[in-house]
Amino acid sequence: MAEGLGVAASVSGLLTIADVVVRKGYKFIKNVKEAEESVTKLVEEVNNLSGALHSLNNIVERLEEDDTSFDPSTQIHFIESCYKTLTNIQGHFDQAVPSTPLSKGDKIRWPLKKSHIKELLVEIERHKATMTLAMTAKEM
């Protein structure tokens, strides 16, 4: 995803995916009245990651504009991993929330077990920590 793009464009792409995941997640939670608490936590963590990505995007855009010696190719290794995690979660929400309305008897089902959700939560929290660390390093 990020090989030929600048860091700002890559982070913007992550923001777009995170926003889609959050929207689909809230739609899922709304449609499934007793959604598992772990699904709600996952959506909240992706929303928090989105906030960190937005802040990082602002910093990276400023650095790319101001510093001609800024080499984005050395800075994007953490973006691909985050991209894979977000698209994985997006795929699960795509599977759980159909694009067409359900008939009365149909129910939306979450395709993941709690243990897999916990793994995704750990990944999202790790990505958020990485993005926050990247912001802190850039501000210094």
PyMOL commands that set and color helices and strands:
alter all, ss='L'
color gray80, all
select helices_A, chain A and resi 7-31+37-66+72-74+77-96+114-139
alter helices_A, ss='H'
color red, helices_A
deselect
rebuild
show_as cartoon
